[in-house]
Amino acid sequence: MMRHRVVPLLVVTSGLFSVLLAVAVNVATGGVLPGALRPYTWLAWPLVGLLAVVGVALGWWQQRLAEPGGDRAVAVLPHRPGELPAAPALVGRAEELAAVQAAVEGGSQLVVIAAAAGTGKSALALRAAHDARDSYPDGQLFAALRGASADPVPPEAVLGRFLRALGVPDDEVRGDVVELAARFRSVVADRRVLVLLDDARDAAQVRYLLPGGAHSLAIVTSRRLLSDLLGASVLTIGALSAAAALQLLAASAGPGRASADPDGARRLVDACGGLPLALRIVGGRLRMRSQWSASALADRLADEGRRLDEMQLADRAVRSTLRAVYDELGPGERLVLRRVGGYPGTSVGLAAAAARCELDEHVVAESLERLVDAFLVESPEPDRYRMHDLVRLCARELADDGAEGVECLRRHLRWLTVRARAGEWLAAERENVLAAVHAALGAGLAAQARALIVAVHPLVTGESEHGYRLRLWQSAVPVAQALGDEPFRIRALRWVSHSYGMAGLVRLELPAAQEALAAAEALGSDMREFALAVWRVGDALRAQDRFAEAQAALLRALELLIGLGAVADEIEVRLSLGTLYNTFLRPELSVPVLSRAVELLPERDAPERGWALLGLSLAAEIDGRTERARELVADALGIAERIGDEMLRGYCLQERGWLFVRHGAYDHAERDFRAMLAIFERLRSGHGVGSAHAALGEIADMRGQHTAALREYDTAMAHYERLGLRVRLGQVLTHRAAVLRTLGREQEAAADLARGADLSGDAPAHRGPALQRRASRPEREA
């Protein structure tokens, strides 16, 4: 039974009891009943006894009501406020809602939902409060604390309103905040009340507003991490997942708007970064502009300079929401947010952040940690920080109309360059270099970008780094154009071509090399640059098995470099030329070229010596000198293992494997080919992987394992086709046709033979390290 119903019942019962007791006592002591009731006079004394028992029971009940917690269904005050605002539709927060419910069911009386502005924490709190309201029938109180504004609501104002809502008379709502808080706790001490406090500024604002009773619940939202509220269950929430964000966008945009343009919808989700406020605004704009497609709006958001301008609808705007949080910060945090906010890349380290701010690392670290607590910055690992893209855009705007941001970028570029020149390179900064170069171009700092590229280049030496090297030099081309530095543009184009070749993209390798050569010819003032461009074209032609053209270009480059006295470059060209000759089974041409390369190398363990010895080994095998081939490949493999050159080691294993095949040692050959495959898969070398599978196919064919042979050939063909290696593909098709013929699949075999002949043309059959793709000592050229 509810308290507000029990109190009137007690009043009525007590009144009736008093009347009956007075009548019974009067009759028992000589009073006379009316005529019709006189026969029952003898019941007066028993009735007095019964009423005495009832009186004792009523007295006990009243006493029980007066005891704190005696009967929780009884209230001192009859008011039951229901102040919860309507809960908006909650999309994509099922896990977070379940976490709140689990905390409440687990006995928590205080749940804090802390998150960045615009993440939907208020919607989550409202949904959770509505779901729990039946468990708190004595009232639900709500207060918007305006913690993110310049004028947060004082706790005494909230307490006064709460007390009046609970039925406390105005003349009893007085005193300072401590007295009001005590009065509030007394009033709700034995009631089941739910209190929702939205957008709290800090713990001090919240403490006075907590009910404190054992049977009530408080839910608090804040844009700061309120970790100093005793007994609180703290839940932090972040951006929505891509799927949930798309769901929220679709719900906000209206039926069919997102599904009609799924690609545009995905782009909108990306631009919003999973921030619910941004998604609701963007969805609302789509709903209001029925003629717009999602792609049209996404095109407008693609420009970072106007993205925040587009993210506003009526009185809601992402920019004003973020700036309200910024206005709360202290001067130090504001400065750090502005100066760090424009960092290039996905995250920034503490040292780089300190360089951008031109402040001591300890000072910057303290400010960044406070920004983490304010959910403006994330810390994915110690001393590393990142911001939501929309927060970064806002921070850039706040950086003195761009002037402060450009100076911060200049300091960041200087820090990266100094670190690279000193050889102190952190893997975490790799992607930031590329982003910094792009940002520098936009900020008019092309000279600083060039210095950074040149400093970083020598550090990108691993054979598995061809993808990063490619992106680095691709970014260098527009830098050179911005500076009007034609020699640097030629060098960048050569390294773009070389990196394409290392990545196995031979169809792209040659055009970049030809562009570099055309520019070098037009420049005409740097013969070494011209010779290197000719060499690059020759090497790209070699990768496409274009013998005559490749030989002509490489011989021309060799002649020019010998004339210039560029010995190191001459050696590189000799290695390319020797590989070309071996590929086309011309040992009589490769041996003198490669032998001269060995003579020019003073270092016993130079990687170039290893490659030259490997080429000589292949030439000896082609010439039928097996024992000499075995000695040479062993020497080359020893160099590879001593210096840790995995690419050289992989091709040495390939050559040794073919020597094992010649002697029928198939187990040893297969072991070498599989070790070769593992190396090239690790290095992501398409050439090497394709060659390994082709070799394993031949081993399986020789053993009569035809199904396995076809599987290996098919894998090799897929790699060669992807890389555009027509001759290699044609030769594997020829081997595959032989297996198909053995299996009696004549029609398929004939088709493979015809296609193989068309692709291979007049190229001779070859094997071995025909496509040695190497980084040619990049540090020398930068």
Stockholm file with secondary structure:
# STOCKHOLM 1.0

chainA/1-782         MMRHRVVPLLVVTSGLFSVLLAVAVNVATGGVLPGALRPYTWLAWPLVGLLAVVGVALGWWQQRLAEPGGDRAVAVLPHRPGELPAAPALVGRAEELAAVQAAVEGGSQLVVIAAAAGTGKSALALRAAHDARDSYPDGQLFAALRGASADPVPPEAVLGRFLRALGVPDDEVRGDVVELAARFRSVVADRRVLVLLDDARDAAQVRYLLPGGAHSLAIVTSRRLLSDLLGASVLTIGALSAAAALQLLAASAGPGRASADPDGARRLVDACGGLPLALRIVGGRLRMRSQWSASALADRLADEGRRLDEMQLADRAVRSTLRAVYDELGPGERLVLRRVGGYPGTSVGLAAAAARCELDEHVVAESLERLVDAFLVESPEPDRYRMHDLVRLCARELADDGAEGVECLRRHLRWLTVRARAGEWLAAERENVLAAVHAALGAGLAAQARALIVAVHPLVTGESEHGYRLRLWQSAVPVAQALGDEPFRIRALRWVSHSYGMAGLVRLELPAAQEALAAAEALGSDMREFALAVWRVGDALRAQDRFAEAQAALLRALELLIGLGAVADEIEVRLSLGTLYNTFLRPELSVPVLSRAVELLPERDAPERGWALLGLSLAAEIDGRTERARELVADALGIAERIGDEMLRGYCLQERGWLFVRHGAYDHAERDFRAMLAIFERLRSGHGVGSAHAALGEIADMRGQHTAALREYDTAMAHYERLGLRVRLGQVLTHRAAVLRTLGREQEAAADLARGADLSGDAPAHRGPALQRRASRPEREA
#=GR chainA/1-782 SS CCHHHHHHHHHHHHHHHHHHHHHHHHHHTTCCCCGGGGGGGGGHHHHHHHHHHHHHHHHHHHHHHHSTTSCTTCCSSCCCCBCCCCCCCCCSCHHHHHHHHHHHHTTCSEEEEEECTTSCHHHHHHHHHHHHGGGCTTCEEEEECCTTSSSCCCHHHHHHHHHHHTTCCGGGCCSCHHHHHHHHHHHHTTSCCEEEEEEECCHHHHHTTCCCCTTCEEEEEESSCCTTSTTCEEEEECCCCHHHHHHHHHHHHCTTTTTTSHHHHHHHHHHHTTCHHHHHHHHHHHHHCTTCCHHHHHHHHHCHHHHHHHSEETTEEHHHHHHHHHHHSCHHHHHHHHHHHTCSSSCEEHHHHHHHHTSCHHHHHHHHHHHHHTTSSEEEETTEEECCHHHHHHHHHHTGGGHHHHHHHHHHHHHHHHHHHTTCCCGGGHHHHHHHHHHHHHTTCHHHHHHHHHHHGGGCCSGGGHHHHHHHHHHHHHHHHHHTCHHHHHHHHHHHHHHHHHTTCHHHHHHHHHHHHHHHHHHCSCHHHHHHHHHHHHHHHHHTTCHHHHHHHHHHHHHHHHHHTCHHHHHHHHHHHHHHHHHTTCHHHHHHHHHHHHHHCCCTTCHHHHHHHHHHHHHHHHTTCHHHHHHHHHHHHHHHHHHTCHHHHHHHHHHHHHHHHHTTCHHHHHHHHHHHHHHHHHHTCHHHHHHHHHHHHHHHHHTTCHHHHHHHHHHHHHHHHHHTCHHHHHHHHHHHHHHHHHTTCHHHHHHHHHHHHHHHTTCCCCCSSTTCCCCCCHHHHC
#=GC SS_cons         CCHHHHHHHHHHHHHHHHHHHHHHHHHHTTCCCCGGGGGGGGGHHHHHHHHHHHHHHHHHHHHHHHSTTSCTTCCSSCCCCBCCCCCCCCCSCHHHHHHHHHHHHTTCSEEEEEECTTSCHHHHHHHHHHHHGGGCTTCEEEEECCTTSSSCCCHHHHHHHHHHHTTCCGGGCCSCHHHHHHHHHHHHTTSCCEEEEEEECCHHHHHTTCCCCTTCEEEEEESSCCTTSTTCEEEEECCCCHHHHHHHHHHHHCTTTTTTSHHHHHHHHHHHTTCHHHHHHHHHHHHHCTTCCHHHHHHHHHCHHHHHHHSEETTEEHHHHHHHHHHHSCHHHHHHHHHHHTCSSSCEEHHHHHHHHTSCHHHHHHHHHHHHHTTSSEEEETTEEECCHHHHHHHHHHTGGGHHHHHHHHHHHHHHHHHHHTTCCCGGGHHHHHHHHHHHHHTTCHHHHHHHHHHHGGGCCSGGGHHHHHHHHHHHHHHHHHHTCHHHHHHHHHHHHHHHHHTTCHHHHHHHHHHHHHHHHHHCSCHHHHHHHHHHHHHHHHHTTCHHHHHHHHHHHHHHHHHHTCHHHHHHHHHHHHHHHHHTTCHHHHHHHHHHHHHHCCCTTCHHHHHHHHHHHHHHHHTTCHHHHHHHHHHHHHHHHHHTCHHHHHHHHHHHHHHHHHTTCHHHHHHHHHHHHHHHHHHTCHHHHHHHHHHHHHHHHHTTCHHHHHHHHHHHHHHHHHHTCHHHHHHHHHHHHHHHHHTTCHHHHHHHHHHHHHHHTTCCCCCSSTTCCCCCCHHHHC
//
